[in-house]
C-alpha cells in the first residue's frame, strides 16, 4: 500500500518516519527548511522506541507525491481550506484519506471535497515536536491512531489499514464510533489547551490557581453538552475521567495550541473549542465559559 503523509510536520513526519523505518512505501509532503533538511540529510527522530535517521521520499506538492492508496492527512486544521483543493493529484479510484488532526471538523472538510467514500476519520494521541528542520522529538509511550468510518461500519479498508500502519512506534485501534472518540479527545484538548493558552500558564500552574480546577471542569462539561446535543454518545463519566488524567499527567502536559501561540503562529481555535461552541450554541446550549475563552484568543488566531 502506497502511503502519502499530507503535512509532514511534527505529527506527520513522526508517523512517516516510523513507516519508512519499517520499510513502508511512504512519501512525506512537506515544505520549507523542514522539507529541504529531510531531503538532504534525512529525517532524524528521537522517540520512546529509539533514535534513528531515515531517508524517506519527500515531495513539496501533491503533484510530486503522486497517487496514493492511503493519505494520512496531518495538516493543521486552519490550513484545510488552502490544502484540501490541492490534493486531487493524490486521488486514485481506491484512495482513502485518513484524518490525523485535532478537533472534529476535518472529516467534514475533506468529505465536502472528495465525498465520504474517500474519507476516514481519525484521532491521534501523541506528544511530538519539531526540534529543528528535519528533526522530530517524540516523548511518552503513546503514538496511537484511532480511526473508523463515520457510520461505524467495519469496511474492508478499515480492516486493511491497521496491517499497514501497525509498525514499531505506531499503535492503531479501530473505532466503531469515531465521533465519540473525536469528541472525547476534544473534551480534554478543547478545555485544557485553550485554558492554559488563555492563562499563559502551565497546567500545574492552572490547577494551583483559585478556581482553576472548577474552570476546567466547567469547560469540559460544556463541551460534553454540545456533543450530546449533536448526537454524540460519550462514555459514562467522561469528565471525571479526563480530569483525573489531567491531574495525573499535569507535569507532562503539552498543548500544541499553546506552543503555536507562544511562537506567534496561527491557532487551531475555530476548529477545536470554537467548533464545540458553534455547534452547541446552534443547538441551544449555553456555553458561557467556553465562549469567553474563544473570545479571549480570537484576536490571536491568525498569528502575530
For each residue, the residues with C-beta under 8 A, 3 or more apart:
1: 24 25 69 70 160 164
2: 25 26 27 67 68 69 70
3: 16 19 24 25 26 27 68 69 70 71 72 164
4: 26 27 29 59 62 65 66 68 70 71 72 90
5: 8 12 13 15 16 26 27 28 29 71 72 74
6: 12 29 62 71 72 73 74 75 83 87 90
7: 12 29 30 73 74 75 76 79 83
8: 5 12 13 16 28 29 30 34 35 38 58 74
9: 12 13 30 34 74 75 76 130
10: 13 14 128 129 130 136 256
11: 14 15 74 100 124 126 128
12: 5 6 7 8 9 15 16 28 30 72 74 75 100
13: 5 8 9 10 16 17 28 30 34 38 43 45 130 136
14: 10 11 17 18 45 47 126 128 136 138 143
15: 5 11 12 18 19 72 74 100 143 145 165 170
16: 3 5 8 12 13 19 20 26 28 43 56 72
17: 13 14 20 21 43 45 52 54 56 136
18: 14 15 21 22 45 47 49 143 167 168 169 170
19: 3 15 16 22 24 26 164 165 167 170
20: 16 17 23 24 26 43 54 55 56
21: 17 18 45 52 54 167 168 169
22: 18 19 167 168 169
23: 20
24: 1 3 19 20 164 167
25: 1 2 3
26: 2 3 4 5 16 19 20 56 57
27: 2 3 4 5 56 57 58 59 65 66 68
28: 5 8 12 13 16 35 38 43 56 57 58 59
29: 4 5 6 7 8 58 59 60 61 62 64 65
30: 7 8 9 12 13 34 35 38 58 59 60
31: 34 35 60
32: 35 36 133
33: 36 37 133
34: 8 9 13 30 31 37 38 130 133 134
35: 8 28 30 31 32 38 39 58 60
36: 32 33 39 40 133
37: 33 34 40 41 132 133 134 135
38: 8 13 28 30 34 35 41 42 43 56 58 133 134
39: 35 36 58
40: 36 37
41: 37 38 44 53 134
42: 38 53 54 55 134
43: 13 16 17 20 28 38 53 54 55 56 134 136
44: 41 51 52 53 134 135 136
45: 13 14 17 18 21 51 52 53 54 136 137 138
46: 51 131 135 136 137 138
47: 14 18 50 51 52 136 137 138 143 169
48: 138 139 140 141 143 169
49: 18 143 168 169
50: 47
51: 44 45 46 47
52: 17 21 44 45 47
53: 41 42 43 44 45
54: 17 20 21 42 43 45
55: 20 42 43
56: 16 17 20 26 27 28 38 43
57: 26 27 28
58: 8 27 28 29 30 35 38 39
59: 4 27 28 29 30 62 64 65 66
60: 29 30 31 35 64
61: 29 64 65 86 89
62: 4 6 29 59 65 86 87 88 89 90
63: 66 89
64: 29 59 60 61
65: 4 27 29 59 61 62 68 89 90
66: 4 27 59 63 89 90
67: 2 89 90 91 92 95
68: 2 3 4 27 65 71 90 92 95
69: 1 2 3 92 94 95 96
70: 1 2 3 4 95 96 97 98 161 164
71: 3 4 5 6 68 87 90 95 96 97 98
72: 3 4 5 6 12 15 16 98 100
73: 6 7 97 98 99 100 101 106 110
74: 5 6 7 8 9 11 12 15 100 101
75: 6 7 9 12 79 80 83 101
76: 7 9 79 101 266 268
77: 80 101 102 103 105 106 268 270 271 272
78: 81 266 267 268 270 271 301
79: 7 75 76 82 83
80: 75 77 83 84 105 106 109 110 271
81: 78 84 109
82: 79 85 86
83: 6 7 75 79 80 86 87
84: 80 81 87 109 110 113
85: 82 88 113
86: 61 62 82 83 89
87: 6 62 71 83 84 90 91 97 113 114
88: 62 85 91
89: 61 62 63 65 66 67 86
90: 4 6 62 65 66 67 68 71 87 95 97
91: 67 87 88 95 114 118
92: 67 68 69 95
93:
94: 69
95: 67 68 69 70 71 90 91 92 118
96: 69 70 71 118 119 120 157 161
97: 70 71 73 87 90 110 114 118 119 120
98: 70 71 72 73 120 121 122 145 147 161
99: 73 106 107 110 119 120 121 122
100: 11 12 15 72 73 74 122 124 145
101: 73 74 75 76 77 106 122 124
102: 77 185 189 256 268 271 272
103: 77 106 182 186 268 271 272 275
104: 107 179 182 183 186 271 275 276
105: 77 80 108 109 271 275
106: 73 77 80 99 101 103 109 110 121 271
107: 99 104 110 111 119 120 121 150
108: 105 111 112
109: 80 81 84 105 106 112 113
110: 73 80 84 97 99 106 107 113 114 118 119
111: 107 108 114 115 116 118 119 150
112: 108 109
113: 84 85 87 109 110
114: 87 91 97 110 111 117 118 119
115: 111 118 119
116: 111 119 150
117: 114
118: 91 95 96 97 110 111 114 115
119: 96 97 99 107 110 111 114 115 116 150
120: 96 97 98 99 107 147 148 149 157 158 161
121: 98 99 106 107 147 148 149 150 178 179 182
122: 98 99 100 101 145 146 147 148 178
123: 145 146 147 175 178 181 182 185
124: 11 100 101 144 145 146
125: 142 143 144 146 185
126: 11 14 138 140 142 143 144
127: 138 139 140 142 252 254
128: 10 11 14 136 137 138 139 143
129: 10 136 137 254 259
130: 9 10 13 34 133 135 136 137
131: 46 135 136 137
132: 37 135
133: 32 33 34 36 37 38 130
134: 34 37 38 41 42 43 44
135: 37 44 46 130 131 132
136: 10 13 14 17 43 44 45 46 47 128 129 130 131
137: 45 46 47 128 129 130 131
138: 14 45 46 47 48 126 127 128 143
139: 48 127 128 252
140: 48 126 127 252
141: 48
142: 125 126 127 171
143: 14 15 18 47 48 49 125 126 128 138 169 170 171
144: 124 125 126 170 171 172 173
145: 15 98 100 122 123 124 165 170 171 172 173
146: 122 123 124 125 172 173 174 175 178 181
147: 98 120 121 122 123 158 161 172 173 174 175 178
148: 120 121 122 152 154 158 174 175 176 177 178 181
149: 120 121 152 153 154 155 158 178
150: 107 111 116 119 121 178 179
151:
152: 148 149 175 176 177 178
153: 149 158 176
154: 148 149 158 159 174 176
155: 149 158 159
156: 159 160
157: 96 120 160 161
158: 120 147 148 149 153 154 155 161 174
159: 154 155 156 162 174
160: 1 156 157 163 164
161: 70 96 98 120 147 157 158 164 165 172
162: 159 165 166 172 174
163: 160 166
164: 1 3 19 24 70 160 161
165: 15 19 145 161 162 170 172
166: 162 163 170 171 172
167: 18 19 21 22 24 170
168: 18 21 22 49
169: 18 21 22 47 48 49 143
170: 15 18 19 143 144 145 165 166 167
171: 142 143 144 145 166
172: 144 145 146 147 161 162 165 166
173: 144 145 146 147
174: 146 147 148 154 158 159 162
175: 123 146 147 148 152 178 180 181
176: 148 152 153 154
177: 148 152 180 181 233
178: 121 122 123 146 147 148 149 150 152 175 181 182
179: 104 121 150 182 183 231 232
180: 175 177 183 184 232 233 234 235
181: 123 146 148 175 177 178 184 185
182: 103 104 121 123 178 179 185 186
183: 104 179 180 186 187 223 224 227 232 234
184: 180 181 187 188 234 235 238 242
185: 102 123 125 181 182 188 189
186: 103 104 182 183 189 190 223 227 272 273 276
187: 183 184 190 191 220 223 224 227 234 238 239 242
188: 184 185 191 192 220 242 245 246
189: 102 185 186 192 193 255 257 272
190: 186 187 193 194 219 223 272 273 276 290
191: 187 188 194 195 216 219 220 223 242 273
192: 188 189 195 196 203 216 246 253 255
193: 189 190 196 197 255 256 257 258 272 273
194: 190 191 197 198 219 257 269 272 273 290 293 294 297
195: 191 192 198 199 206 215 216 219 293
196: 192 193 199 201 202 203 206 253 255 258
197: 193 194 200 255 257 258 261 267 297
198: 194 195 293 296 297
199: 195 196 205 206 209
200: 197
201: 196 205 206 209
202: 196 205 206 250 253
203: 192 196 206 207 246 250 253
204: 207 208 250 251
205: 199 201 202 208 209
206: 195 196 199 201 202 203 209 212 215 216
207: 203 204 212 213 216 246 247 250
208: 204 205 212
209: 199 201 205 206 212
210:
211: 214 215
212: 206 207 208 209 215 216
213: 207 216 217 243
214: 211 217 218
215: 195 206 211 212 218 219 289
216: 191 192 195 206 207 212 213 219 220 243 246
217: 213 214 220 221 239 243
218: 214 215 221 222 289
219: 190 191 194 195 215 216 222 223 273 289 290 293
220: 187 188 191 216 217 223 224 238 239 242 243
221: 217 218 224 225 239
222: 218 219 225 226 276 280 285 287 288 289 290
223: 183 186 187 190 191 219 220 226 227 273 276 280 290
224: 183 187 220 221 227 228 234 238 239
225: 221 222 228 229 280 285 287
226: 222 223 229 230 276 277 279 280 283 285 287
227: 183 186 187 223 224 230 232 234 276
228: 224 225 231 232 234
229: 225 226 279 280 283 284 285
230: 226 227 279 280 283
231: 179 228
232: 179 180 183 227 228
233: 177 180
234: 180 183 184 187 224 227 228 238
235: 180 184 238 241
236:
237: 240 241
238: 184 187 220 224 234 235 241 242
239: 187 217 220 221 224 242 243
240: 237 243 244
241: 235 237 238 244 245
242: 184 187 188 191 220 238 239 245 246
243: 213 216 217 220 239 240 246 247
244: 240 241 247 248
245: 188 241 242 248 249
246: 188 192 203 207 216 242 243 249 250 253
247: 207 243 244 250
248: 244 245
249: 245 246 252 253
250: 202 203 204 207 246 247 253
251: 204
252: 127 139 140 249
253: 192 196 202 203 246 249 250
254: 127 129 258 259
255: 189 192 193 196 197 258 259
256: 10 102 193 259 260 268
257: 189 193 194 197 260 261 267 268 269 272
258: 193 196 197 254 255 261 262
259: 129 254 255 256 262 263
260: 256 257 263 265 266 267 268 303
261: 197 257 258 264 265 267 297 300
262: 258 259
263: 259 260
264: 261 303 304
265: 260 261 303 304
266: 76 78 260 301 302 303
267: 78 197 257 260 261 297 300 301 302 303
268: 76 77 78 102 103 256 257 260 271 272
269: 194 257 272 273 274 294 297 298 301
270: 77 78 274 275 301
271: 77 78 80 102 103 104 105 106 268 274 275
272: 77 102 103 186 189 190 193 194 257 268 269 275 276
273: 186 190 191 193 194 219 223 269 276 277 290 293 294
274: 269 270 271 277 278 294
275: 103 104 105 270 271 272 278 279
276: 104 186 190 222 223 226 227 272 273 279 280 287 290
277: 226 273 274 280 281 287 290 291 294
278: 274 275 281 282
279: 226 229 230 275 276 282 283
280: 222 223 225 226 229 230 276 277 283 285 287 290
281: 277 278 284 285 286 287 291
282: 278 279
283: 226 229 230 279 280
284: 229 281
285: 222 225 226 229 280 281
286: 281
287: 222 225 226 276 277 280 281 290 291
288: 222 291 292
289: 215 218 219 222 292 293
290: 190 194 219 222 223 273 276 277 280 287 293 294
291: 277 281 287 288 294 295
292: 288 289 295 296
293: 194 195 198 219 273 289 290 296 297
294: 194 269 273 274 277 290 291 297 298
295: 291 292 298
296: 198 292 293
297: 194 197 198 261 267 269 293 294 300 301
298: 269 294 295 301
299:
300: 261 267 297 303 304
301: 78 266 267 269 270 297 298
302: 266 267
303: 260 264 265 266 267 300
304: 264 265 300
